[in-house]
Amino acid sequence: MVRLPSIQIIGAQKAGTSAVAKWLFDSGYCRPLVFDDEPLYYSKEAHFFDIDWNYNLGLDYYASRFRDDELPALDATPDTLTFAQRVRDTYELAEDNQVNKLAVIVILRDPVFRELSLYNHMAYACRNFDQSELSDWHRQVARSDGTIMTFNEFVHEVTMPALATNEAQDLGKGRSSRHGLYANHLKEWFRLFNRNQILVLSYDELCTAPKRVQDRIQRFLGRAISGSLQEKINSNDSHEKVLTPSTEARECIESIMKPHNERLYHLLEENPGPSMEQRPFPRFHFLCHALVPFIDGGKGMPKMYDSYFNDQLAKQAATAIGKAVSAGKMNIQVEFPPVPNVEEVKFGTPLNQKFGKKIAPDLKMKYLPGSNLSRNLIAYSNVYWAKRFAGALKGGALGGKPVGVLSAEQVDFTDVKNMGDLSRSGKINTDKARKEGRNGEAIICINPGGEETWPRLVSAHGQPNCPFVVMNNSYSTSYDLGNKKGFEEAYYLKRISKGFVFRSFPGPWEAYLEKPDGTVELLESYKTKPKLREAAELTRWRSKVAKIRAIPPRLIDEEALFDSKKLNDVLLPDGCHVDTNNGKLFRHITAILYLTDNTPDACSFGGGTTFPLAKPWIEGDNNENDDALRISATRLLERNVQHTKGDTDQSANSDGRRLEMAGVDAFNRDHANDALHNNVGLGVRVMPQAGRLIFFHNINDDGMSDATSFHGGEELISIVTDHQSDMLPKNKEYTGFFKEISIKSFSNLDGFTECAADARRWTKQAYYNERLDC
Ligand SMILES: Nc1ncnc2c1ncn2[C@@H]1O[C@H](COP(=O)(O)OS(=O)(=O)O)[C@@H](OP(=O)(O)O)[C@H]1O
């Protein structure tokens, strides 16, 4: 039996067919075979019905493209849209009633933007492909001298003449433009096939709610399909890409398309499709996202810091804002560092200067030392960003809604000679700004302050059912991610310890680790907004572990490793302590004899004994101990706290915590092999080696606990998965000795002090001098 594809994705060309097809192919649908010398896209599009040569080779030839096994096959040739009759004829020839079993999927995109996408596709090919790879189809955008037409020219030279012909005429040049006459084509399909065999999808929905489209397709095909449709495919993100049509080009195409669109809506109403189809079909509204069609610069976090300069950040954020507005979100938060180095903005870092120079021409300002722009770089950068996002709030090219920008920052709007799509500007919370509000106006509010004031700002400056964007608030009063006022965090990029939290509507919240080379790695994707603490601990922890062992973070076996995500707690579970027998000052010296070798290797780390306040032995080095740390240690002892875990204040900056962190720092430095070589000062770490003995004094010359003797025992931690566990050094073993000052040897405190000093002198002479001598 000749077996034909059970699914045809028939178009429309440039309406996301590749994305849908990829999802289906990836889930197991059989793709067309590519025959010799054919381009690779044949593995998605068999081009049987639209190319006469292929069509004339007949049914068996077409069927031979699809492996004859049990898998259902799919052909996603977007040109098939205009060949309903050929499809009917071909399937009728096939046995087993295949003609009535065929499932047809068609996606419809606003014809103006479809045309623009088509133009961008061909222009990209002409600019970048080898001449031998170009066909006449691509060359439709080329002028006679080989240069590339503008989109306006293309519309006049190619689109309009093609749309004005009737279908019987030669449709070579501009034939693709006629694909946008959807009503004409669908009428044929509805005539030739049962309407329930055809699923009509909206490209707008594909952009704004891909999951819903996914669900419609699954219900249409009657099976669950693995994977997800979110991936952006076949989008060219070149800088030359034309993102929006000029008003002239748009009006030109519309002059012909508008009545066709009306016919389409009517046709779809008159011919209801299968139950899972969207009804009524959404009109092509120049939705905001259509204005910024998939220009988001890629999935995931923008590249630091290139994205400030190559427009990735601007495009991504504008896309996310557009999508949020399209999805009906009116109160929106947008938050990201407005300049590359926010913290150092006062110091004019090279990156900030470069960014200042980039935005100056856009604002028609000068970036010179002492100029308003350089002195208030953040404030003016935010105006630059507001300009970049205004398009996404305008309500589409036809909507042309006003977009006002209000700022609470040091910005003189008269300096900005080019406000782009922003229709007005003003100061937040001023009567003037309030009075100037206009019906239907979207507002971008720059750095307005604590989120408790936002609802009031919306009442003061917002317009009913219009987007209100709070942008780049310089601080958060909730000390957490995003806001608690119900503003949709449409675009959110926050630097956290060792990484970033990122969210681009409608995507998930994500935690990224920043790696030493500046690249990032996605650590976690959260279904709902995580707590700042949760994300920060994850990145901090992974960064440390990755740094320690240079192991890619994703290979670290968390189950085995983490009881807690805090390195301090994991590495130094008992914190640091002094050996004073809980403040009873008789013990004056401790010795530790190690019984195992625990040299760190690829499978484990930790295991050392760390003395955060001790100085490495470096001859001729007179550096004093780190005062702040010594003060912390001394303060603990004055408070009678001998164990850092016993410090009632467990906040990050408490004395106990500081000592523990210093212990972990010594561990990190040691790992980086800096401690001894670079004379970094404090912190000595001793690794177990069977037979190695160390000793240290517990009491200073005054007979009091020696603050510098605070130390901690590191856990020995395995960091690889089970299959390597045979190689792991499993134990750390040692034995401890100590010597006390005999109670018989003194009668009062002074006597004790003297005995303690004597004992120290003795060890110093017996051992240190010996060591110096040798
Ligand atoms: N997942 C998803 N959702 C929505 N839109 C998407 C998606 N993936 C790709 N695209 C955009 O679809 C355009 C390409 O469409 P096609 O793949 O049908 O093109 S083709 O006819 O097969 O050449 C092209 O549009 P433009 O970017 O406007 O050119 C793609 O960016």
The ligand as an SDF file (V2000), in Angstrom:
LIG
                    3D

 31 33  0  0  0  0  0  0  0  0999 V2000
    7.9530   29.2900   18.2000 N   0  0  0  0  0  0  0  0  0  0  0  0
    7.6190   30.2750   17.3790 C   0  0  0  0  0  0  0  0  0  0  0  0
    6.5190   30.9880   17.6180 N   0  0  0  0  0  0  0  0  0  0  0  0
    6.1850   31.9940   16.8010 C   0  0  0  0  0  0  0  0  0  0  0  0
    6.8960   32.3760   15.7150 N   0  0  0  0  0  0  0  0  0  0  0  0
    7.9910   31.6920   15.4610 C   0  0  0  0  0  0  0  0  0  0  0  0
    8.4060   30.6150   16.2560 C   0  0  0  0  0  0  0  0  0  0  0  0
    9.5360   30.1320   15.7320 N   0  0  0  0  0  0  0  0  0  0  0  0
    9.7860   30.8750   14.6530 C   0  0  0  0  0  0  0  0  0  0  0  0
    8.8670   31.8190   14.4850 N   0  0  0  0  0  0  0  0  0  0  0  0
    8.8140   32.8480   13.4540 C   0  0  0  0  0  0  0  0  0  0  0  0
    8.1260   32.3080   12.3020 O   0  0  0  0  0  0  0  0  0  0  0  0
    8.7170   32.8440   11.1170 C   0  0  0  0  0  0  0  0  0  0  0  0
    9.2180   31.7170   10.2610 C   0  0  0  0  0  0  0  0  0  0  0  0
    8.1020   30.9670    9.8480 O   0  0  0  0  0  0  0  0  0  0  0  0
    8.2260   29.5760    9.0710 P   0  0  0  0  0  0  0  0  0  0  0  0
    9.0700   28.6640    9.8550 O   0  0  0  0  0  0  0  0  0  0  0  0
    6.8620   29.1370    8.7550 O   0  0  0  0  0  0  0  0  0  0  0  0
    9.0010   30.0220    7.7510 O   0  0  0  0  0  0  0  0  0  0  0  0
    9.1260   29.1890    6.3990 S   0  0  0  0  0  0  0  0  0  0  0  0
    7.9650   29.5120    5.6070 O   0  0  0  0  0  0  0  0  0  0  0  0
    9.2200   27.7700    6.7320 O   0  0  0  0  0  0  0  0  0  0  0  0
   10.3630   29.7020    5.8000 O   0  0  0  0  0  0  0  0  0  0  0  0
    9.8310   33.7660   11.5690 C   0  0  0  0  0  0  0  0  0  0  0  0
    9.2670   35.0570   11.6820 O   0  0  0  0  0  0  0  0  0  0  0  0
   10.1200   36.3980   11.5060 P   0  0  0  0  0  0  0  0  0  0  0  0
   11.1010   36.3950   12.6520 O   0  0  0  0  0  0  0  0  0  0  0  0
    9.1100   37.4960   11.6180 O   0  0  0  0  0  0  0  0  0  0  0  0
   10.7980   36.3330   10.1820 O   0  0  0  0  0  0  0  0  0  0  0  0
   10.1710   33.1900   12.9250 C   0  0  0  0  0  0  0  0  0  0  0  0
   10.7990   34.1040   13.7990 O   0  0  0  0  0  0  0  0  0  0  0  0
  1  2  1  0
  2  3  1  0
  2  7  2  0
  3  4  2  0
  4  5  1  0
  5  6  2  0
  6  7  1  0
  6 10  1  0
  7  8  1  0
  8  9  2  0
  9 10  1  0
 10 11  1  0
 11 12  1  0
 11 30  1  0
 12 13  1  0
 13 14  1  0
 13 24  1  0
 14 15  1  0
 15 16  1  0
 16 17  2  0
 16 18  1  0
 16 19  1  0
 19 20  1  0
 20 21  2  0
 20 22  2  0
 20 23  1  0
 24 25  1  0
 24 30  1  0
 25 26  1  0
 26 27  2  0
 26 28  1  0
 26 29  1  0
 30 31  1  0
M  END
$$$$
